[in-house]
Amino acid sequence: MLKIQSEEVISKANIIQVHTFLNNLNNFKHLFPKDKISDWVSNKEQCSLKIQKMYTLELRKSK
C-alpha cells in the first residue's frame, strides 16, 4: 500500500474559503509536488493523476 503523507500547514483562509477550494477537485493539482505528478485530468467532481510516473490515483467526491 502506498502511504502519502504531507506536512501539516496552517491556513490564513477562513473556513468558507477552505471549503470552496477543497470542494473543487480542479484545485487539488496545487496540493501535489509538481515534479512528482503527471497526466493530470480533473473537473469539479473528480481527478486522476500519475504519481512519480508509476501509480495512478483517482479521486472522486462523494455526497
PDBQT receptor file of N, H, CA, C and O in Angstrom, charges set to zero:
ATOM      1  N   MET A   1       0.839  -1.166   0.000  1.00  0.00    +0.000 N 
ATOM      2  CA  MET A   1       0.000   0.000   0.000  1.00  0.00    +0.000 C 
ATOM      3  C   MET A   1       0.892   1.240   0.000  1.00  0.00    +0.000 C 
ATOM      4  O   MET A   1       1.897   1.299   0.708  1.00  0.00    +0.000 OA
ATOM      5  N   LEU A   2       0.515   2.205  -0.788  1.00  0.00    +0.000 N 
ATOM      6  H   LEU A   2      -0.302   2.158  -1.363  1.00  0.00    +0.000 HD
ATOM      7  CA  LEU A   2       1.227   3.470  -0.856  1.00  0.00    +0.000 C 
ATOM      8  C   LEU A   2       0.659   4.411   0.189  1.00  0.00    +0.000 C 
ATOM      9  O   LEU A   2      -0.553   4.615   0.247  1.00  0.00    +0.000 OA
ATOM     10  N   LYS A   3       1.512   4.980   1.004  1.00  0.00    +0.000 N 
ATOM     11  H   LYS A   3       2.497   4.815   0.957  1.00  0.00    +0.000 HD
ATOM     12  CA  LYS A   3       1.082   5.935   2.011  1.00  0.00    +0.000 C 
ATOM     13  C   LYS A   3       1.572   7.312   1.595  1.00  0.00    +0.000 C 
ATOM     14  O   LYS A   3       2.765   7.515   1.368  1.00  0.00    +0.000 OA
ATOM     15  N   ILE A   4       0.656   8.242   1.497  1.00  0.00    +0.000 N 
ATOM     16  H   ILE A   4      -0.313   8.077   1.681  1.00  0.00    +0.000 HD
ATOM     17  CA  ILE A   4       1.003   9.618   1.149  1.00  0.00    +0.000 C 
ATOM     18  C   ILE A   4       0.897  10.447   2.409  1.00  0.00    +0.000 C 
ATOM     19  O   ILE A   4      -0.143  10.468   3.067  1.00  0.00    +0.000 OA
ATOM     20  N   GLN A   5       1.961  11.119   2.735  1.00  0.00    +0.000 N 
ATOM     21  H   GLN A   5       2.806  11.101   2.201  1.00  0.00    +0.000 HD
ATOM     22  CA  GLN A   5       1.997  11.907   3.954  1.00  0.00    +0.000 C 
ATOM     23  C   GLN A   5       2.547  13.280   3.620  1.00  0.00    +0.000 C 
ATOM     24  O   GLN A   5       3.470  13.407   2.815  1.00  0.00    +0.000 OA
ATOM     25  N   SER A   6       1.986  14.296   4.231  1.00  0.00    +0.000 N 
ATOM     26  H   SER A   6       1.236  14.192   4.885  1.00  0.00    +0.000 HD
ATOM     27  CA  SER A   6       2.471  15.654   3.999  1.00  0.00    +0.000 C 
ATOM     28  C   SER A   6       2.606  16.372   5.331  1.00  0.00    +0.000 C 
ATOM     29  O   SER A   6       2.135  15.909   6.370  1.00  0.00    +0.000 OA
ATOM     30  N   GLU A   7       3.253  17.496   5.263  1.00  0.00    +0.000 N 
ATOM     31  H   GLU A   7       3.636  17.872   4.419  1.00  0.00    +0.000 HD
ATOM     32  CA  GLU A   7       3.404  18.307   6.460  1.00  0.00    +0.000 C 
ATOM     33  C   GLU A   7       2.082  18.996   6.776  1.00  0.00    +0.000 C 
ATOM     34  O   GLU A   7       1.302  19.307   5.877  1.00  0.00    +0.000 OA
ATOM     35  N   GLU A   8       1.844  19.227   8.040  1.00  0.00    +0.000 N 
ATOM     36  H   GLU A   8       2.478  18.974   8.771  1.00  0.00    +0.000 HD
ATOM     37  CA  GLU A   8       0.672  19.976   8.457  1.00  0.00    +0.000 C 
ATOM     38  C   GLU A   8       0.928  21.451   8.174  1.00  0.00    +0.000 C 
ATOM     39  O   GLU A   8       2.024  21.957   8.416  1.00  0.00    +0.000 OA
ATOM     40  N   VAL A   9      -0.073  22.125   7.670  1.00  0.00    +0.000 N 
ATOM     41  H   VAL A   9      -0.963  21.714   7.473  1.00  0.00    +0.000 HD
ATOM     42  CA  VAL A   9       0.054  23.556   7.394  1.00  0.00    +0.000 C 
ATOM     43  C   VAL A   9      -1.094  24.298   8.061  1.00  0.00    +0.000 C 
ATOM     44  O   VAL A   9      -2.161  23.735   8.306  1.00  0.00    +0.000 OA
ATOM     45  N   ILE A  10      -0.858  25.544   8.342  1.00  0.00    +0.000 N 
ATOM     46  H   ILE A  10       0.008  26.001   8.143  1.00  0.00    +0.000 HD
ATOM     47  CA  ILE A  10      -1.890  26.409   8.903  1.00  0.00    +0.000 C 
ATOM     48  C   ILE A  10      -2.300  27.386   7.816  1.00  0.00    +0.000 C 
ATOM     49  O   ILE A  10      -1.458  28.056   7.218  1.00  0.00    +0.000 OA
ATOM     50  N   SER A  11      -3.590  27.462   7.565  1.00  0.00    +0.000 N 
ATOM     51  H   SER A  11      -4.275  26.917   8.050  1.00  0.00    +0.000 HD
ATOM     52  CA  SER A  11      -4.113  28.334   6.516  1.00  0.00    +0.000 C 
ATOM     53  C   SER A  11      -4.579  29.651   7.119  1.00  0.00    +0.000 C 
ATOM     54  O   SER A  11      -5.163  29.685   8.202  1.00  0.00    +0.000 OA
ATOM     55  N   LYS A  12      -4.313  30.720   6.406  1.00  0.00    +0.000 N 
ATOM     56  H   LYS A  12      -3.839  30.692   5.526  1.00  0.00    +0.000 HD
ATOM     57  CA  LYS A  12      -4.811  32.030   6.821  1.00  0.00    +0.000 C 
ATOM     58  C   LYS A  12      -6.216  32.278   6.285  1.00  0.00    +0.000 C 
ATOM     59  O   LYS A  12      -6.848  33.281   6.617  1.00  0.00    +0.000 OA
ATOM     60  N   ALA A  13      -6.702  31.358   5.452  1.00  0.00    +0.000 N 
ATOM     61  H   ALA A  13      -6.189  30.543   5.182  1.00  0.00    +0.000 HD
ATOM     62  CA  ALA A  13      -8.045  31.482   4.876  1.00  0.00    +0.000 C 
ATOM     63  C   ALA A  13      -9.094  31.084   5.910  1.00  0.00    +0.000 C 
ATOM     64  O   ALA A  13      -8.823  30.298   6.818  1.00  0.00    +0.000 OA
ATOM     65  N   ASN A  14     -10.286  31.635   5.760  1.00  0.00    +0.000 N 
ATOM     66  H   ASN A  14     -10.506  32.274   5.022  1.00  0.00    +0.000 HD
ATOM     67  CA  ASN A  14     -11.367  31.238   6.662  1.00  0.00    +0.000 C 
ATOM     68  C   ASN A  14     -11.971  29.918   6.188  1.00  0.00    +0.000 C 
ATOM     69  O   ASN A  14     -11.652  29.442   5.099  1.00  0.00    +0.000 OA
ATOM     70  N   ILE A  15     -12.828  29.338   6.992  1.00  0.00    +0.000 N 
ATOM     71  H   ILE A  15     -13.087  29.724   7.877  1.00  0.00    +0.000 HD
ATOM     72  CA  ILE A  15     -13.371  28.007   6.711  1.00  0.00    +0.000 C 
ATOM     73  C   ILE A  15     -14.163  27.972   5.407  1.00  0.00    +0.000 C 
ATOM     74  O   ILE A  15     -14.158  26.952   4.718  1.00  0.00    +0.000 OA
ATOM     75  N   ILE A  16     -14.833  29.045   5.058  1.00  0.00    +0.000 N 
ATOM     76  H   ILE A  16     -14.837  29.874   5.617  1.00  0.00    +0.000 HD
ATOM     77  CA  ILE A  16     -15.598  29.089   3.804  1.00  0.00    +0.000 C 
ATOM     78  C   ILE A  16     -14.653  29.049   2.613  1.00  0.00    +0.000 C 
ATOM     79  O   ILE A  16     -14.923  28.353   1.635  1.00  0.00    +0.000 OA
ATOM     80  N   GLN A  17     -13.555  29.782   2.679  1.00  0.00    +0.000 N 
ATOM     81  H   GLN A  17     -13.335  30.348   3.474  1.00  0.00    +0.000 HD
ATOM     82  CA  GLN A  17     -12.570  29.770   1.594  1.00  0.00    +0.000 C 
ATOM     83  C   GLN A  17     -11.931  28.389   1.455  1.00  0.00    +0.000 C 
ATOM     84  O   GLN A  17     -11.739  27.908   0.338  1.00  0.00    +0.000 OA
ATOM     85  N   VAL A  18     -11.606  27.758   2.561  1.00  0.00    +0.000 N 
ATOM     86  H   VAL A  18     -11.762  28.149   3.468  1.00  0.00    +0.000 HD
ATOM     87  CA  VAL A  18     -11.006  26.421   2.527  1.00  0.00    +0.000 C 
ATOM     88  C   VAL A  18     -12.000  25.420   1.940  1.00  0.00    +0.000 C 
ATOM     89  O   VAL A  18     -11.634  24.610   1.088  1.00  0.00    +0.000 OA
ATOM     90  N   HIS A  19     -13.230  25.470   2.383  1.00  0.00    +0.000 N 
ATOM     91  H   HIS A  19     -13.528  26.128   3.075  1.00  0.00    +0.000 HD
ATOM     92  CA  HIS A  19     -14.259  24.560   1.867  1.00  0.00    +0.000 C 
ATOM     93  C   HIS A  19     -14.461  24.763   0.367  1.00  0.00    +0.000 C 
ATOM     94  O   HIS A  19     -14.548  23.787  -0.379  1.00  0.00    +0.000 OA
ATOM     95  N   THR A  20     -14.537  26.002  -0.080  1.00  0.00    +0.000 N 
ATOM     96  H   THR A  20     -14.467  26.794   0.526  1.00  0.00    +0.000 HD
ATOM     97  CA  THR A  20     -14.714  26.294  -1.505  1.00  0.00    +0.000 C 
ATOM     98  C   THR A  20     -13.550  25.745  -2.313  1.00  0.00    +0.000 C 
ATOM     99  O   THR A  20     -13.757  25.158  -3.375  1.00  0.00    +0.000 OA
ATOM    100  N   PHE A  21     -12.338  25.927  -1.828  1.00  0.00    +0.000 N 
ATOM    101  H   PHE A  21     -12.170  26.404  -0.965  1.00  0.00    +0.000 HD
ATOM    102  CA  PHE A  21     -11.148  25.423  -2.520  1.00  0.00    +0.000 C 
ATOM    103  C   PHE A  21     -11.166  23.899  -2.606  1.00  0.00    +0.000 C 
ATOM    104  O   PHE A  21     -10.959  23.338  -3.682  1.00  0.00    +0.000 OA
ATOM    105  N   LEU A  22     -11.411  23.231  -1.488  1.00  0.00    +0.000 N 
ATOM    106  H   LEU A  22     -11.579  23.687  -0.614  1.00  0.00    +0.000 HD
ATOM    107  CA  LEU A  22     -11.374  21.768  -1.451  1.00  0.00    +0.000 C 
ATOM    108  C   LEU A  22     -12.582  21.121  -2.121  1.00  0.00    +0.000 C 
ATOM    109  O   LEU A  22     -12.531  19.946  -2.487  1.00  0.00    +0.000 OA
ATOM    110  N   ASN A  23     -13.650  21.865  -2.282  1.00  0.00    +0.000 N 
ATOM    111  H   ASN A  23     -13.691  22.819  -1.985  1.00  0.00    +0.000 HD
ATOM    112  CA  ASN A  23     -14.855  21.330  -2.912  1.00  0.00    +0.000 C 
ATOM    113  C   ASN A  23     -14.714  21.205  -4.428  1.00  0.00    +0.000 C 
ATOM    114  O   ASN A  23     -15.528  20.537  -5.066  1.00  0.00    +0.000 OA
ATOM    115  N   ASN A  24     -13.705  21.830  -5.008  1.00  0.00    +0.000 N 
ATOM    116  H   ASN A  24     -13.044  22.373  -4.490  1.00  0.00    +0.000 HD
ATOM    117  CA  ASN A  24     -13.457  21.769  -6.453  1.00  0.00    +0.000 C 
ATOM    118  C   ASN A  24     -12.184  20.957  -6.684  1.00  0.00    +0.000 C 
ATOM    119  O   ASN A  24     -11.087  21.429  -6.384  1.00  0.00    +0.000 OA
ATOM    120  N   LEU A  25     -12.319  19.744  -7.213  1.00  0.00    +0.000 N 
ATOM    121  H   LEU A  25     -13.210  19.361  -7.457  1.00  0.00    +0.000 HD
ATOM    122  CA  LEU A  25     -11.149  18.877  -7.367  1.00  0.00    +0.000 C 
ATOM    123  C   LEU A  25     -10.148  19.392  -8.397  1.00  0.00    +0.000 C 
ATOM    124  O   LEU A  25      -9.024  18.892  -8.449  1.00  0.00    +0.000 OA
ATOM    125  N   ASN A  26     -10.517  20.367  -9.213  1.00  0.00    +0.000 N 
ATOM    126  H   ASN A  26     -11.430  20.773  -9.171  1.00  0.00    +0.000 HD
ATOM    127  CA  ASN A  26      -9.532  21.015 -10.085  1.00  0.00    +0.000 C 
ATOM    128  C   ASN A  26      -8.406  21.635  -9.250  1.00  0.00    +0.000 C 
ATOM    129  O   ASN A  26      -7.257  21.683  -9.690  1.00  0.00    +0.000 OA
ATOM    130  N   ASN A  27      -8.736  22.101  -8.059  1.00  0.00    +0.000 N 
ATOM    131  H   ASN A  27      -9.669  22.061  -7.702  1.00  0.00    +0.000 HD
ATOM    132  CA  ASN A  27      -7.760  22.765  -7.193  1.00  0.00    +0.000 C 
ATOM    133  C   ASN A  27      -6.753  21.811  -6.562  1.00  0.00    +0.000 C 
ATOM    134  O   ASN A  27      -5.705  22.248  -6.087  1.00  0.00    +0.000 OA
ATOM    135  N   PHE A  28      -7.050  20.529  -6.552  1.00  0.00    +0.000 N 
ATOM    136  H   PHE A  28      -7.901  20.173  -6.938  1.00  0.00    +0.000 HD
ATOM    137  CA  PHE A  28      -6.158  19.572  -5.907  1.00  0.00    +0.000 C 
ATOM    138  C   PHE A  28      -4.798  19.494  -6.588  1.00  0.00    +0.000 C 
ATOM    139  O   PHE A  28      -3.826  19.048  -5.979  1.00  0.00    +0.000 OA
ATOM    140  N   LYS A  29      -4.719  19.917  -7.828  1.00  0.00    +0.000 N 
ATOM    141  H   LYS A  29      -5.508  20.279  -8.323  1.00  0.00    +0.000 HD
ATOM    142  CA  LYS A  29      -3.436  19.909  -8.540  1.00  0.00    +0.000 C 
ATOM    143  C   LYS A  29      -2.397  20.745  -7.789  1.00  0.00    +0.000 C 
ATOM    144  O   LYS A  29      -1.202  20.451  -7.836  1.00  0.00    +0.000 OA
ATOM    145  N   HIS A  30      -2.858  21.779  -7.102  1.00  0.00    +0.000 N 
ATOM    146  H   HIS A  30      -3.828  22.017  -7.064  1.00  0.00    +0.000 HD
ATOM    147  CA  HIS A  30      -1.957  22.663  -6.360  1.00  0.00    +0.000 C 
ATOM    148  C   HIS A  30      -1.459  22.033  -5.059  1.00  0.00    +0.000 C 
ATOM    149  O   HIS A  30      -0.572  22.583  -4.406  1.00  0.00    +0.000 OA
ATOM    150  N   LEU A  31      -2.017  20.895  -4.681  1.00  0.00    +0.000 N 
ATOM    151  H   LEU A  31      -2.738  20.448  -5.211  1.00  0.00    +0.000 HD
ATOM    152  CA  LEU A  31      -1.657  20.247  -3.417  1.00  0.00    +0.000 C 
ATOM    153  C   LEU A  31      -0.571  19.183  -3.568  1.00  0.00    +0.000 C 
ATOM    154  O   LEU A  31      -0.067  18.665  -2.572  1.00  0.00    +0.000 OA
ATOM    155  N   PHE A  32      -0.212  18.858  -4.807  1.00  0.00    +0.000 N 
ATOM    156  H   PHE A  32      -0.622  19.280  -5.616  1.00  0.00    +0.000 HD
ATOM    157  CA  PHE A  32       0.797  17.835  -5.071  1.00  0.00    +0.000 C 
ATOM    158  C   PHE A  32       2.089  18.482  -5.554  1.00  0.00    +0.000 C 
ATOM    159  O   PHE A  32       2.042  19.513  -6.227  1.00  0.00    +0.000 OA
ATOM    160  N   PRO A  33       3.240  17.902  -5.227  1.00  0.00    +0.000 N 
ATOM    161  CA  PRO A  33       4.512  18.428  -5.745  1.00  0.00    +0.000 C 
ATOM    162  C   PRO A  33       4.541  18.309  -7.271  1.00  0.00    +0.000 C 
ATOM    163  O   PRO A  33       4.351  17.221  -7.815  1.00  0.00    +0.000 OA
ATOM    164  N   LYS A  34       4.777  19.417  -7.952  1.00  0.00    +0.000 N 
ATOM    165  H   LYS A  34       4.931  20.301  -7.511  1.00  0.00    +0.000 HD
ATOM    166  CA  LYS A  34       4.724  19.456  -9.419  1.00  0.00    +0.000 C 
ATOM    167  C   LYS A  34       5.687  18.480 -10.077  1.00  0.00    +0.000 C 
ATOM    168  O   LYS A  34       5.391  17.949 -11.147  1.00  0.00    +0.000 OA
ATOM    169  N   ASP A  35       6.819  18.240  -9.462  1.00  0.00    +0.000 N 
ATOM    170  H   ASP A  35       7.060  18.672  -8.593  1.00  0.00    +0.000 HD
ATOM    171  CA  ASP A  35       7.812  17.347 -10.073  1.00  0.00    +0.000 C 
ATOM    172  C   ASP A  35       7.506  15.867  -9.840  1.00  0.00    +0.000 C 
ATOM    173  O   ASP A  35       8.226  15.007 -10.348  1.00  0.00    +0.000 OA
ATOM    174  N   LYS A  36       6.457  15.555  -9.086  1.00  0.00    +0.000 N 
ATOM    175  H   LYS A  36       5.871  16.254  -8.674  1.00  0.00    +0.000 HD
ATOM    176  CA  LYS A  36       6.123  14.160  -8.774  1.00  0.00    +0.000 C 
ATOM    177  C   LYS A  36       4.863  13.672  -9.478  1.00  0.00    +0.000 C 
ATOM    178  O   LYS A  36       4.557  12.481  -9.421  1.00  0.00    +0.000 OA
ATOM    179  N   ILE A  37       4.120  14.568 -10.145  1.00  0.00    +0.000 N 
ATOM    180  H   ILE A  37       4.369  15.536 -10.190  1.00  0.00    +0.000 HD
ATOM    181  CA  ILE A  37       2.872  14.152 -10.779  1.00  0.00    +0.000 C 
ATOM    182  C   ILE A  37       2.907  14.390 -12.283  1.00  0.00    +0.000 C 
ATOM    183  O   ILE A  37       3.644  15.241 -12.781  1.00  0.00    +0.000 OA
ATOM    184  N   SER A  38       2.093  13.618 -12.990  1.00  0.00    +0.000 N 
ATOM    185  H   SER A  38       1.494  12.927 -12.585  1.00  0.00    +0.000 HD
ATOM    186  CA  SER A  38       1.934  13.790 -14.436  1.00  0.00    +0.000 C 
ATOM    187  C   SER A  38       0.536  13.325 -14.821  1.00  0.00    +0.000 C 
ATOM    188  O   SER A  38      -0.198  12.775 -14.001  1.00  0.00    +0.000 OA
ATOM    189  N   ASP A  39       0.188  13.548 -16.053  1.00  0.00    +0.000 N 
ATOM    190  H   ASP A  39       0.785  13.995 -16.720  1.00  0.00    +0.000 HD
ATOM    191  CA  ASP A  39      -1.096  13.094 -16.610  1.00  0.00    +0.000 C 
ATOM    192  C   ASP A  39      -2.300  13.546 -15.786  1.00  0.00    +0.000 C 
ATOM    193  O   ASP A  39      -3.236  12.777 -15.568  1.00  0.00    +0.000 OA
ATOM    194  N   TRP A  40      -2.269  14.785 -15.338  1.00  0.00    +0.000 N 
ATOM    195  H   TRP A  40      -1.509  15.410 -15.515  1.00  0.00    +0.000 HD
ATOM    196  CA  TRP A  40      -3.359  15.330 -14.531  1.00  0.00    +0.000 C 
ATOM    197  C   TRP A  40      -4.589  15.559 -15.404  1.00  0.00    +0.000 C 
ATOM    198  O   TRP A  40      -4.501  16.184 -16.460  1.00  0.00    +0.000 OA
ATOM    199  N   VAL A  41      -5.733  15.050 -14.955  1.00  0.00    +0.000 N 
ATOM    200  H   VAL A  41      -5.805  14.542 -14.096  1.00  0.00    +0.000 HD
ATOM    201  CA  VAL A  41      -7.027  15.292 -15.594  1.00  0.00    +0.000 C 
ATOM    202  C   VAL A  41      -8.022  15.543 -14.467  1.00  0.00    +0.000 C 
ATOM    203  O   VAL A  41      -8.081  14.775 -13.508  1.00  0.00    +0.000 OA
ATOM    204  N   SER A  42      -8.805  16.615 -14.579  1.00  0.00    +0.000 N 
ATOM    205  H   SER A  42      -8.757  17.240 -15.358  1.00  0.00    +0.000 HD
ATOM    206  CA  SER A  42      -9.744  16.896 -13.497  1.00  0.00    +0.000 C 
ATOM    207  C   SER A  42     -10.945  17.693 -13.983  1.00  0.00    +0.000 C 
ATOM    208  O   SER A  42     -10.938  18.298 -15.055  1.00  0.00    +0.000 OA
ATOM    209  N   ASN A  43     -11.964  17.667 -13.155  1.00  0.00    +0.000 N 
ATOM    210  H   ASN A  43     -11.970  17.176 -12.284  1.00  0.00    +0.000 HD
ATOM    211  CA  ASN A  43     -13.095  18.575 -13.239  1.00  0.00    +0.000 C 
ATOM    212  C   ASN A  43     -13.510  18.843 -11.799  1.00  0.00    +0.000 C 
ATOM    213  O   ASN A  43     -12.790  18.465 -10.874  1.00  0.00    +0.000 OA
ATOM    214  N   LYS A  44     -14.637  19.479 -11.591  1.00  0.00    +0.000 N 
ATOM    215  H   LYS A  44     -15.222  19.786 -12.342  1.00  0.00    +0.000 HD
ATOM    216  CA  LYS A  44     -15.030  19.813 -10.220  1.00  0.00    +0.000 C 
ATOM    217  C   LYS A  44     -15.310  18.591  -9.352  1.00  0.00    +0.000 C 
ATOM    218  O   LYS A  44     -15.174  18.647  -8.130  1.00  0.00    +0.000 OA
ATOM    219  N   GLU A  45     -15.699  17.490  -9.985  1.00  0.00    +0.000 N 
ATOM    220  H   GLU A  45     -15.810  17.444 -10.978  1.00  0.00    +0.000 HD
ATOM    221  CA  GLU A  45     -16.144  16.311  -9.243  1.00  0.00    +0.000 C 
ATOM    222  C   GLU A  45     -15.107  15.207  -9.079  1.00  0.00    +0.000 C 
ATOM    223  O   GLU A  45     -15.197  14.416  -8.140  1.00  0.00    +0.000 OA
ATOM    224  N   GLN A  46     -14.121  15.140  -9.978  1.00  0.00    +0.000 N 
ATOM    225  H   GLN A  46     -14.048  15.783 -10.740  1.00  0.00    +0.000 HD
ATOM    226  CA  GLN A  46     -13.141  14.056  -9.892  1.00  0.00    +0.000 C 
ATOM    227  C   GLN A  46     -11.824  14.468 -10.524  1.00  0.00    +0.000 C 
ATOM    228  O   GLN A  46     -11.754  15.425 -11.296  1.00  0.00    +0.000 OA
ATOM    229  N   CYS A  47     -10.778  13.721 -10.177  1.00  0.00    +0.000 N 
ATOM    230  H   CYS A  47     -10.835  12.944  -9.550  1.00  0.00    +0.000 HD
ATOM    231  CA  CYS A  47      -9.469  13.965 -10.775  1.00  0.00    +0.000 C 
ATOM    232  C   CYS A  47      -8.703  12.647 -10.863  1.00  0.00    +0.000 C 
ATOM    233  O   CYS A  47      -8.986  11.687 -10.147  1.00  0.00    +0.000 OA
ATOM    234  N   SER A  48      -7.736  12.637 -11.754  1.00  0.00    +0.000 N 
ATOM    235  H   SER A  48      -7.506  13.418 -12.336  1.00  0.00    +0.000 HD
ATOM    236  CA  SER A  48      -6.890  11.473 -11.952  1.00  0.00    +0.000 C 
ATOM    237  C   SER A  48      -5.488  11.975 -12.253  1.00  0.00    +0.000 C 
ATOM    238  O   SER A  48      -5.318  12.977 -12.947  1.00  0.00    +0.000 OA
ATOM    239  N   LEU A  49      -4.484  11.281 -11.734  1.00  0.00    +0.000 N 
ATOM    240  H   LEU A  49      -4.621  10.467 -11.170  1.00  0.00    +0.000 HD
ATOM    241  CA  LEU A  49      -3.109  11.689 -11.951  1.00  0.00    +0.000 C 
ATOM    242  C   LEU A  49      -2.189  10.507 -11.762  1.00  0.00    +0.000 C 
ATOM    243  O   LEU A  49      -2.556   9.513 -11.135  1.00  0.00    +0.000 OA
ATOM    244  N   LYS A  50      -1.004  10.617 -12.301  1.00  0.00    +0.000 N 
ATOM    245  H   LYS A  50      -0.706  11.425 -12.811  1.00  0.00    +0.000 HD
ATOM    246  CA  LYS A  50       0.035   9.623 -12.051  1.00  0.00    +0.000 C 
ATOM    247  C   LYS A  50       1.024  10.234 -11.074  1.00  0.00    +0.000 C 
ATOM    248  O   LYS A  50       1.394  11.404 -11.177  1.00  0.00    +0.000 OA
ATOM    249  N   ILE A  51       1.441   9.411 -10.123  1.00  0.00    +0.000 N 
ATOM    250  H   ILE A  51       1.141   8.461 -10.039  1.00  0.00    +0.000 HD
ATOM    251  CA  ILE A  51       2.413   9.846  -9.127  1.00  0.00    +0.000 C 
ATOM    252  C   ILE A  51       3.738   9.176  -9.448  1.00  0.00    +0.000 C 
ATOM    253  O   ILE A  51       3.818   7.950  -9.532  1.00  0.00    +0.000 OA
ATOM    254  N   GLN A  52       4.758   9.966  -9.625  1.00  0.00    +0.000 N 
ATOM    255  H   GLN A  52       4.694  10.961  -9.557  1.00  0.00    +0.000 HD
ATOM    256  CA  GLN A  52       6.108   9.510  -9.964  1.00  0.00    +0.000 C 
ATOM    257  C   GLN A  52       6.097   8.557 -11.155  1.00  0.00    +0.000 C 
ATOM    258  O   GLN A  52       6.908   7.633 -11.224  1.00  0.00    +0.000 OA
ATOM    259  N   LYS A  53       5.183   8.783 -12.085  1.00  0.00    +0.000 N 
ATOM    260  H   LYS A  53       4.525   9.534 -12.028  1.00  0.00    +0.000 HD
ATOM    261  CA  LYS A  53       5.064   8.006 -13.323  1.00  0.00    +0.000 C 
ATOM    262  C   LYS A  53       4.869   6.514 -13.073  1.00  0.00    +0.000 C 
ATOM    263  O   LYS A  53       5.151   5.695 -13.948  1.00  0.00    +0.000 OA
ATOM    264  N   MET A  54       4.387   6.158 -11.880  1.00  0.00    +0.000 N 
ATOM    265  H   MET A  54       4.158   6.823 -11.169  1.00  0.00    +0.000 HD
ATOM    266  CA  MET A  54       4.205   4.744 -11.540  1.00  0.00    +0.000 C 
ATOM    267  C   MET A  54       2.783   4.431 -11.093  1.00  0.00    +0.000 C 
ATOM    268  O   MET A  54       2.181   3.463 -11.557  1.00  0.00    +0.000 OA
ATOM    269  N   TYR A  55       2.258   5.232 -10.211  1.00  0.00    +0.000 N 
ATOM    270  H   TYR A  55       2.747   6.018  -9.833  1.00  0.00    +0.000 HD
ATOM    271  CA  TYR A  55       0.967   4.951  -9.601  1.00  0.00    +0.000 C 
ATOM    272  C   TYR A  55      -0.084   5.889 -10.173  1.00  0.00    +0.000 C 
ATOM    273  O   TYR A  55       0.171   7.082 -10.343  1.00  0.00    +0.000 OA
ATOM    274  N   THR A  56      -1.242   5.365 -10.466  1.00  0.00    +0.000 N 
ATOM    275  H   THR A  56      -1.449   4.396 -10.329  1.00  0.00    +0.000 HD
ATOM    276  CA  THR A  56      -2.358   6.202 -10.889  1.00  0.00    +0.000 C 
ATOM    277  C   THR A  56      -3.299   6.364  -9.710  1.00  0.00    +0.000 C 
ATOM    278  O   THR A  56      -3.718   5.383  -9.095  1.00  0.00    +0.000 OA
ATOM    279  N   LEU A  57      -3.622   7.598  -9.404  1.00  0.00    +0.000 N 
ATOM    280  H   LEU A  57      -3.281   8.395  -9.903  1.00  0.00    +0.000 HD
ATOM    281  CA  LEU A  57      -4.518   7.920  -8.301  1.00  0.00    +0.000 C 
ATOM    282  C   LEU A  57      -5.761   8.561  -8.889  1.00  0.00    +0.000 C 
ATOM    283  O   LEU A  57      -5.670   9.500  -9.681  1.00  0.00    +0.000 OA
ATOM    284  N   GLU A  58      -6.912   8.058  -8.504  1.00  0.00    +0.000 N 
ATOM    285  H   GLU A  58      -6.986   7.296  -7.861  1.00  0.00    +0.000 HD
ATOM    286  CA  GLU A  58      -8.179   8.639  -8.928  1.00  0.00    +0.000 C 
ATOM    287  C   GLU A  58      -8.955   9.039  -7.687  1.00  0.00    +0.000 C 
ATOM    288  O   GLU A  58      -9.119   8.244  -6.761  1.00  0.00    +0.000 OA
ATOM    289  N   LEU A  59      -9.428  10.264  -7.675  1.00  0.00    +0.000 N 
ATOM    290  H   LEU A  59      -9.295  10.909  -8.427  1.00  0.00    +0.000 HD
ATOM    291  CA  LEU A  59     -10.224  10.777  -6.567  1.00  0.00    +0.000 C 
ATOM    292  C   LEU A  59     -11.585  11.187  -7.106  1.00  0.00    +0.000 C 
ATOM    293  O   LEU A  59     -11.694  11.732  -8.205  1.00  0.00    +0.000 OA
ATOM    294  N   ARG A  60     -12.611  10.920  -6.324  1.00  0.00    +0.000 N 
ATOM    295  H   ARG A  60     -12.522  10.477  -5.432  1.00  0.00    +0.000 HD
ATOM    296  CA  ARG A  60     -13.959  11.295  -6.722  1.00  0.00    +0.000 C 
ATOM    297  C   ARG A  60     -14.700  11.753  -5.479  1.00  0.00    +0.000 C 
ATOM    298  O   ARG A  60     -14.613  11.118  -4.428  1.00  0.00    +0.000 OA
ATOM    299  N   LYS A  61     -15.428  12.854  -5.598  1.00  0.00    +0.000 N 
ATOM    300  H   LYS A  61     -15.499  13.370  -6.452  1.00  0.00    +0.000 HD
ATOM    301  CA  LYS A  61     -16.211  13.347  -4.475  1.00  0.00    +0.000 C 
ATOM    302  C   LYS A  61     -17.398  12.430  -4.227  1.00  0.00    +0.000 C 
ATOM    303  O   LYS A  61     -17.980  11.882  -5.163  1.00  0.00    +0.000 OA
ATOM    304  N   SER A  62     -17.745  12.271  -2.970  1.00  0.00    +0.000 N 
ATOM    305  H   SER A  62     -17.271  12.717  -2.210  1.00  0.00    +0.000 HD
ATOM    306  CA  SER A  62     -18.971  11.558  -2.619  1.00  0.00    +0.000 C 
ATOM    307  C   SER A  62     -19.833  12.496  -1.794  1.00  0.00    +0.000 C 
ATOM    308  O   SER A  62     -19.341  13.437  -1.172  1.00  0.00    +0.000 OA
ATOM    309  N   LYS A  63     -21.088  12.228  -1.802  1.00  0.00    +0.000 N 
ATOM    310  H   LYS A  63     -21.488  11.464  -2.308  1.00  0.00    +0.000 HD
ATOM    311  CA  LYS A  63     -22.006  13.137  -1.093  1.00  0.00    +0.000 C 
ATOM    312  C   LYS A  63     -22.305  12.651   0.283  1.00  0.00    +0.000 C 
ATOM    313  O   LYS A  63     -23.058  13.294   1.015  1.00  0.00    +0.000 OA
TER     314      LYS A  63
